[in-house]
Amino acid sequence: MNRSVSCPFDLPRLINETSLRHVEYHATLPSTSTTAFELLQPLLDVSPSLVLTCEQTAGRGRKGNSWWSSTGALTFTLVIRADELPMTPERRPMISLAAGLAVRDALQSHAPEHDFFLKWPNDVFTGEQKICGILVEQHSLGEHQAVLIGIGVNVNNSLRDAPTEVSQRAISLFDLEGHSLELTSVLISILQRLDFRIGQLSSQPRMALSEANRHNILTGRTVTLQLADQTLTGTCIGIDDEGQLVLQSETALHRCASGIVLRW
């Protein structure tokens, strides 16, 4: 456990109140997911483990996108050995949904007067503004498979300080609530809910997917989705039993396992 004197997190509490076995803390990192990959072998030896930082300077999103972050944001990557997950390899892509639901649950509990939603496959919104981004990656290391769940949540970092193009489409809990929150408590809430949601996807998948649909901000909207070799526009019907986004175009019903939402 790497701890700085100025660390704002209660690291022993993180270990005591979650399933974590190790926290790799650094005051500043370019990217927690990059560091998790660089330290993958020792982190897998103490799985589940967490890479945690106060300030991320080069955060990564899906398809090479960047994640703007400043001091006060909650940025971390959870490292789990895949064989410790209670789900088959075929269902692992739905971890993004489990993570999104977990963050939505946690934020709802800390700011109950606001409504939080999922934007398939990996974002959390309140109103029309993004408050969390999630990046799930799978890596092979020898005979082991690793799942890295990178999460960035705007908690105490006011988006008023962000570049204009970011502040217009993103928001933080501080901006919503008007006061700072205790970061360790928010992080523990997310990790506990993530354990629950991953387990639920395994033991009660229909219930988990029903919850994902209930909070899916895209349902009923006209969505344009960037696929590998084309764009697709249709009305979002919801999320199916395999975690795919279902779009009704003018000509057919489409089930999309992956893609980037361009417009909605």
N, C-alpha and C positions, 0 to 999 in steps of 0.2 A: 504494500500500500504506500504510494508515493504521496506525501502530504506536504503542502506549503503552510507556512505560519499564517498566511493571510487567507487560507482556504475558507470559503463561506459555507462549505458543506460539512455536516456532521457525519464523517465517514464511518465511525463505529456504529452509529445508528443505522446507516444504510445496510451494513452487514447484518445487524441484529434483527431488523424488521422486514427484510426481504430474503429471497433465496440466493442472493449473491454470495460468492465465496471470496471474491477479490475485487478491489476497486483500484484502478490505475488512474490516479489523479495528476493532472498537470495544469498549472495556472493558465497557460496559453498553448494552443495547438493549432496547426494549420487546419487539420480535419481529424475528428475523433475516429471516423471510419478508416482513414488512411493509417493512423497509428495502430488501430486494432488489427489491420491486415499485416502491418510490419511486425507486430508482436504476437502474431496469431498462435504460434506454438506454445509459448508460456501461458498465454491467456486461456487456451483450450485445456491446459493442464489443471486449471482452477475454474473451469466452467461450472455455472454461469459467472461471467466476469464482466466488468464495466470499465470502459474508457470514458473519463469524465474531465471536462475542462470548464474554466470560467469564461474563456474567450476563444472563439474559433475564428481564425482569420481567412480560411479558404475552404469553407464547408462545401460539400458536394451533394447535389441532388440527382434525380434520375436523368439518364441520357446525357450526362456530363454537365447538367445545369449547376449553377452555383447557388449557394444558400447564404443570403446576407445575414450577418449576425453581429451583435455588439454585446458589451458587458451587461450582464443581467439576464441574458437569454439562458435557457437550459439546453445544453448541447451535450449529447452522450451517445455512445454506441455500446449496445449489449452484445456480448459474444457468447454463443451457445453451441455446444457440440450437438450436431443434428440428431445423433442417436439417443440423446437425452430428451428430445421433443416427443410428446405423445401423439404423433401424427405420421402418416406415411409420406414418403418423398413426393408423391403426386399431389398431396394437399399442402405442401410447404409454401407454394406461391400465395396461399391465403393468409400467411403470417402478416402481410401488409394490412389486410383488413382487420386482423386481430389487434395489431399495433394501433391502427387508427381508432378502433373502438375503445381501446384501453386509454388512449390519450383523451378522447372525447369524454369518457366516463370521469376521468380524473379532473379535467377542467370543469366539467359540469358540477362536480362536488365542491370545487373551490370557488366557483362563481355561479351559484345556482340561479341567480336572477337573469342570466343570459342563456341563450340556446346555442349549442355547438353541434356541428354536422360533419359527416364524412363527405369528402369528394373523392370518389373512386379514382385510382386505387390506393392513394397514399397521403392524402392531405386532410387536415382538419380545419374547418372554417367556423366563424361566427358571423352571422349575416352574410355579406358578400366578401368578407375579408379573411385572408389566410392567417392562421395563428400557429400552425404546426406543419412541418414537412417530415416525411419519413422515407428512408432509403433502406431497403432490405436487399442484402447480397448473400450469395452462397459461394463458398470456396472449398476446394479440396486441399487437404494437407496429409500426404501419405495415405493411410487407410481411413482417415477421418474426414467427415464433411463438417464444415462450420457454417453457421448462420449468423450474420452480422445485421443487427437491427439498429440503424442510425436514426436518431430522433432529434429534431431541433424545435423547441417550443419557445415562442415569444412570451416570456413571463414578466420580468422586471425591466426589460429594455424597451423604452418608449419608442414607438415607430415614428414619432415626430422628428427624431434625429436621423432618420433613414433618408436615402436618396428619394427624390419625389416619386419616381416610378415604382419604388417599393412601398412608400408610405401610403400611396393611393390604394394599394391592393392588399395590404397586410396590417395587422393590429397585434397588440400584446395584452396580456392580462392587466398590466399596469394601466394601459390606456383605458381599458374597460372599467376597472375597479377604482382607479384614482389613488392607489397605494401599492406598495411593494408586498410581495408574498414571500414566505419562507421557502427557499429553494429546496431544501432537503425534504420538507413535507410534500411538496408537489412531486418531486422525483420518486419518493416512496409510493405515493398514490399511483403513479403511472406504472411502476414496476410491479406492484401488487395486482393491479388490474390487468396487466399484460399476462402475468401467470394465469389469472383466471380466464381471460379470453382465449388464450392458446389452448388451455385445457378444455374449454367449452367447445371450441372448434373440433376437438377430437371426440368428446363424449356426447355432445349435443349440437352437432353441426347445424341442424335446421333452426334451432333457437338462435345460435350465433348469427346466422345469415339473415334471419328475420330481424334481428336487432340492427344489422348492417343496413338492411333495406329501410327500416323505420327511420334511420338517421341519414339516409342517402340524400344529399342536397340536389343531385342530378335528376332524380325521378320526376318525370313529367316535363322536363325541359328538352329543348332542341339542342343536341350535343353534336359537336364536330370532333371526331377522334382521329388522331394521326396514327395509322398502323404502319407496319414495316414498309409497305410498298404502295400505300394509297391513303387517302383520307375518306372518312365515312361520316355522313350526317344523318341523324335520325332522332326520333323521340326516345328518351330513356325510359324503358319499361321497369328497370330495376337491376338487381344483382341475382344471378341464378344460383343453383345449389353447388356449382363448382367455383363460385366467386367471380364469374365472368360478368361483364357489363352487357346488358341486353338492350339493343337499339332497334327500333322499328323504323326502317327507311320507307321510301315510297314503294319499293319493290319487294322487300323481304325483311325477315327478322334475323338480326345478326347477333351472335354471341361472341364477345371479344375478350380473350384471355389476357391481353396486354394492350397498351397503347397510351398515348398522351392526349389528354383533353385540351384541345386548342380553344374552343369556344363553348359556352354553355349559358 
